[in-house]
Amino acid sequence: MVLTKKRLETLGGIGSILTGLMCVGIGVMDYETGNAWKIWVIMTVVLVVNGIAMIRHAAKRPEDEIIRVPSPREVAKART
């Protein structure tokens, strides 16, 4: 499998945004029980901003830089 750094950073940005949305859910559940929801709001903002920054950075990156991920067969051959 071949991944470009651009694709990897884009996936990381999407993952960060989705994790931020999960923090919203946790914050909503903690809203009635105490003040911990404020921490989840801060983490949501940090993760969403990080995700947007990663996606914007990936958009500026050229496509020619490549990371090669070995297949499971290649890993098994290397171990023997």
Secondary structure, DSSP 4 states (H G I P E B T S, - for coil): -EEEHHHHHHHHHHHHHHHHHHHHHHHHHHTTT-STHHHHHHHHHHHHHHHHHHHHHHHHS-TT-EEEPPPHHHHHHHH-
